[in-house]
């Protein structure tokens, strides 16, 4: 009998260990929630203290205008021909939700033949009013948004314009007047304005571009930037502007205004996931504990009943009461 009792006692702590483990798990998750909450509040507090005006989307952004790009395919008479050429040469979509007209729009924008479609008789206002350009704008916007689903959130790229600009650090918000195509290459003439851009709304379009360059990035005109640094009389360019995407505001083309956007940080997303896990575990914990105790109770009763229905024979034989 002592050996059988000792065996039973060794098995009793199993449900207790399970319950303790679940309680510790909930405690650990709650600790992570508290830590992330405090950390997130510190980050937001520091951001609000250091840059209190970044959230202000009421001010008009400074528009970076590239005259060469403004004159690219502005003529509606050339639009149909350029689109037909792009349809023949554009590659098939290789990304999820990417459609043929998206790849055609990107190819048309980047194809070298578009450089010959410039005319000084058309301005940006004319381009904005044409039905073709209006549709083209939204096709490029859709293409960028589709590509963003499979790409890194933010991308660094380089861009240059032969138009000399006069921007300053005091410019709170800056945006490009049209779509801008950047790349990793620094094949710039020195008499130019250059940009090192950290974009969070732009997308890598290398696969669909007509240009043979590496890591081509298309930056939309609705993205707002902050000027973080200006380098003058550089060896590579007349002036180099370093831009960082402003995740607080976005430009609306139709209303010609800035609107605030909600960009949840990684810490906030992780906090939400952790809180969800705590809630799920907390709801399941009582059920698991009850089921574990019930199972343990049934096991103890069954073993106790088995012990009462048998007798121990010192000679090694077990005699059942039923015999």
Protein Blocks (a to p, Z undefined) as FASTA:
>chain_A
ZZmmmmmmmmmmmmmmmmmmmmmmmmmmmmmmmmmmmmmmmmmmmmmmmmmmlmpmkbcc
dddddfklmmgokbfklmmmmmmmmmmmpccdfbehiafklmmmmmmmmpmklmmmgcfk
bcfklmmmpmklmmmmmmmmmmmmmmmmmgcfbdcdddddfbdcdddfklmbacdfbdcd
ddfbfcbcfbbcddddddfkbccfklmpcbdcehiacddfkbccddfbdcehifkbmbdc
dddddfkbccdfklopacddddddfklmmmmmmmmmmmmmmmmmmmmmmmmmmmmmmmmm
mmmmmmmmpccdfkopacdfkZZ
